[in-house]
Amino acid sequence: MGSPFTITMYASDSSKASYIAKEAYKIVDSLNAIYSDYLENSELNLLSKKAGINTFTKVSPALWEMLNLSIKAAQQSKGAYDITIGSIVKLWRKARKEKVFPEENNLKNALKSVGYQHIILDSTTHSVKLLRANTELDVGGIGKGYVAQIIVNFCKSNGIERVLVDAGGKLAMVTQVDKPWKIGITIPNSEELIPLYLRLQNQAVATSGNKYQFVEIGGKKYSHIVNPRTGLGLTHQRNVTAIALDGATADWLATACSVLSVKKALRLIESMPNCALFMAEIQRGKLKMWQSKRFESYLEK
């Protein structure tokens, strides 16, 4: 899915750990073949090619679960996260490469294909219909965290009690009660860690921001994170860290809370049990920070 993927594990038997790691990476490759929008014949892309055709397509259990999770995330975030933004994402990838703003007509046409409400799921047959023509699916705002969690669960089921999976900044982990993982938080326009560290156990944490992936056009920076409502890359310099019980939830929350206003982002997090949020943003040259009520409990004392 276009991101580095690392697995850190502790085990008493090195040969067993090596075997489990190899099997875990096989799972990553198999899921990438399903979810990647970079692979022409991935299951996700093959489904997108059937958009606008009045027919249901049966999908694999893995894609079925991803679609269900994505639609639920879109509903909870009121569209701040939306799996149907693939055509817009591709326009901005081209913009980052060529350093040219996407053509207005292309953006308008791409926006017409956006809308999670136009994905129809048939739970009896695990089949899917994409009602709008030219809809392209993109799981970039949820997929990495989801796969990270799958790998953590796989390692745990094979007797590995302490493992951390990092999928491009989307982390999932498990550990013993007395051995929490220590995770540092970065802020915009800084190469150093701020003096805040998380202590996490059987949780996930995801960070989103425009620190590394952006394009500067006309003196303005546009993030790789796209607002599904406007079709534009985000221009505010915000870094978002979301904590949840699973990788998929942490991932889409970090994405959605990058798009939402600070007030709406905090309101969303407070409505979700066992989730927490930290945001840092450069406003008029000054750093501002916000955190949800539960965030304090995860900080290193």
Steps between C-alpha positions, in 0.01 A plus 500: 500500500789730424654514849790339687392215726700383803436237766676509836452199723652339807507122539702242693539284189675684216422235238130515586506880487670490160241258364208706632650818356533341156140377514386843615660669200329248273169615649598862438574421135171315457302790648691751291391306190141558612508860626768679299385762252850500352456146364287502186347159568451527875154394610428858607583639155309228320194590707546870422501421128142375538374830643180621340411157366167389639625169637628355826851359527586232754812593696746315722449490880797737540357764266151453642626578851695801376197644322281455807757664727547786253130574468459496877796738532348732241170500685661571837715780357212641294704462183830646620637156420370357172626192316368628164757779454734293282463712186580817696798338673646409161463858377698624799766231456553635151503855639774411750704342223460782249460785753198624308154562648238249375284635220173640633282294266682182598440575868133575439452175310686303765283647776191368321623146565548553875245380753512195726119504503511368144665173598237227532584189701306173479574320827335175390741448210791725607456688176556868421359751254653843432214718380695799370701474181875560525507438876845389607557347841799591714574349842801722570335653806418171669683214330846527653365500854270212415782285362723588795231369735456181297872429538498571873207260543680237291818525708306490826306191390836331439629563849685830453407710804691816411482638147473839335408550135571829325323549167611841381437673834193295585593286801328202659644313795463247777715449808500380859336721763832603656678571169315776315634633173643853511389710203621854430286768336629742238370847419482701175813681381719326755761231453498420870258319726297722724536410869199268492511123489217251497491179700286252310427130538232319299408800288567679176615850416504682168650832401399704197637828372658680207856507635639274228230455235393831350539713191571873496316688226486877479664534839237283673551149634236237418500179703464148360192480725196603298175653621227278347257792491718747310740272316792713617814399684500640853688826547512528879824380659356249745637182649244260645561202727206267571492211747249214480466134589568389142708618208221568252316730741815691594585541131168639380466721808837660427388557142155637586630724780748651256207607282258608773519826692669473839165528679334229291804272524498516881124445505538189282771354723307565821205310354710187452592280799868414553621754244722803551638782289789746490525778242775751432463772240697800381268801492643837392848378580414380850459143621164411655417165662180327604427167663192298588406423859628142491833586339663593831459144630729366224785742565820388665496620859 
